[in-house]
């Protein structure tokens, strides 16, 4: 008979596996995005999208050494993903964005609501399929990400 500790350990392992799968899916979405040319002004870093990708990669590298449940920042992960696709595709549907967050759908939905109320993202209902909602960085959110990525030093 399994003890409560065994059940918790098993449950944690399964959650870790699910989080890993979300990470893989997020990587696929992000890596399939087109690069964003000309996003940085001449006085800033030459490629802010590359910098954002580097931040995401370094965050994912932590999973090799630490339990993945130690570092949950779904809002940040969603903002980074939306920044990377800003110049190309510009939007993600809610399902794609949730897969980037490494968090349960309900948690991600709450963060999407919070980011929208904060004015960092825009939500637009698809005119053809009213069930589909497209999410993009707002102008305010994009400006905040650009300024952050100019300020942050990697490496």
Secondary structure, DSSP 8 states (H G I E B T S, - for coil): ---HHHHHHHHHHHHHHHHHHHHHHHHHHHHTS---TT-S-TTS-S-HHHHHHHHHHHHHHGGGTS-GGG---HHHHHHHHHHHHTTTT--EEHHHHHHHTTS-HHHHHHHHHHHHHTTSEEEEE-SS-TT-EEEEE-HHHHHHHHHHHHH----
